[in-house]
Every structure is written in structure tokens, then in C-alpha cells.
Amino acid sequence: MRNMGRRNDIDICHDILKVTQAGAKKTQIVYQANLNFKIVKKYIARLIEKGLLEYNEDSRLYFTTHRGGWFVEQYSDLVEPIKEDWQQAPAS
């Protein structure tokens, strides 16, 4: 996803929800969100509990819910422009 150093919980949740928009297995989430299995398990449980992510037993895929999609949109609208400004700012 991004290569900006240390990510906070919201950044990680965004990355997971972005990966799962079209459906993803846990392994895909681990690799595409640049996490390990132990951490992914914790975040998946939290995102499912909050109604942002769902698991489809038949396909064995995780999917971003409608609410999770809204989160991704809001994150992109609010956080991405700020992070872009920080990347372009000259170092002091």
C-alpha cells in the first residue's frame, strides 16, 4: 500500500479494507497490506465486529462491507491529501 514508515491502527484498517474491496483471502491480505498473520487476525476480528468487514464461508473470502467502503472513501478524502502534503514538505 503506502511506504511511509510506521502506520497507525487507522492506516492499517484502511489498507485491509482496501485489499478486501473485491474479496481477498487472508494470505492476500497479509501480503498486500504488508502485515503478518498474527496481526491480521486481530484486525480482521476487530473489523468484522465493527461491521466494516465480512467473511463469506462459501468462497472463503473477506469482503469490505458497505460501511467499510464508506470508511475507505472518508479516509481517502480526509487523510490522503494531508499525507501527500507531508511527503512534499521540505525537511527542516
Secondary structure, DSSP 4 states (H G I P E B T S, - for coil): ---SS---HHHHHHHHHHHTTT-B-HHHHHHHTT--HHHHHHHHHHHHHTTSEEEETTTTEEEE-HHHHHHHHHHHHHTHHHHHHHHHSPP-
